[in-house]
């Protein structure tokens, strides 16, 4: 059971990294410090929406599995 959860954790980690790296943000370093301009709301459509939701769900699973491993072990 522990090996299965660790394998799922590793797969989830890779999926999460890919989802985060593929998300497109058309803003530079200035947006990090509050200089993003007038683009305060971004409408996600198509593949970008899928990547966004997949990143949220994979982060949830990524944080849930260590809790399960702690509970089991």
Buried (B, 14 or more C-beta within 10 A) or exposed (E): EEEEBEEBBEEBBEBBEBBEEEEEEEEEEEEEEEEBEEEEEEEEEEEBEEBBEBBEBBBEBBEBBEEBBEEEE
